[in-house]
Amino acid sequence: KTASFFPENTCNSGGLCVQNCPAHAITLQDGKPVWAAQCYQCLRCINECPQQAIQYGKSTAGRRRYTLRRYLPQDEQ
């Protein structure tokens, strides 16, 4: 259910969510991300947003973010 995804006011329109989406399901409209139906709900957009501006309903607000990038060798990033 992609309707539950939303950007908070802290979104800086950086576009990393668009670039990192494996389903290519995110576009920027008026500088804010919008999710399409083909979203895998992998939550990569939430976890990799440097502003922590993307939420999924009320369940992700204030929660820690997680990414594997800091554990990967530099040449795999």
N, C-alpha and C positions, 0 to 999 in steps of 0.2 A: 504494500500500500504506500505509494510514493507521496500521497497527500500529507503524510505525517512529517516529511522532511521539510525543514525551513531554515533560512539563514537569520541569525540575530542581527541587530544593528551594528555589531562589531565587524561584520563582513566588510572587507576592504576591496572586494571585486577583483582579487588577485587572479582568479581563474584556475588555481591548482586543482580544485575539485573537477573542473571540466577536463583538464589535461590528464588527470590520474584515473578517471572513471573507466574501468575495463569494459563496461557495457556501452560507453559513449552515450549515456542517458542523461547527461547534465548539460544544459546550455545556460548562458547568461542572458537574462532579459532585464533591461534597465539596470545592468550592473550587478544583478543578484542571481544566484543559481536557481534553476527550475529543473525538476526531475521528470523524466518521461516514463512511460509505462514499462519500457524494457529494462528498468533498473533491476539489478541482481540483489539489491539490499546487502551488499558486501560490507557496507559501512566504511569503506576506504575514504570517502569524502569527509566523513565525521572525524576519523582518526588522524588524517593527514592535514587537516586545515590548521595552518599555523596560528590562526586567530581563535581557534576553537569556537567558531561562529556558527557551525552547522549543528542543528539539533534534530532529533527524531522524537516528535511529541514532547512529553515532559520527562521521559525516562533518561535522557542523556545529559540534561542540564546539570552542570557542576560535577560531572563524572570525569575521571581521568581518561586520557586518550592513549592509544597504543599503536605503535608501528614497529615493524621489523627492521626498518632502515638502520637503526643504530647498532644492530647485531650483525649486519651483512658486511662482508669485506668491501672496501671502497670501490673496487672495480665492478661490483654487482649492483651498485646503486644507480 
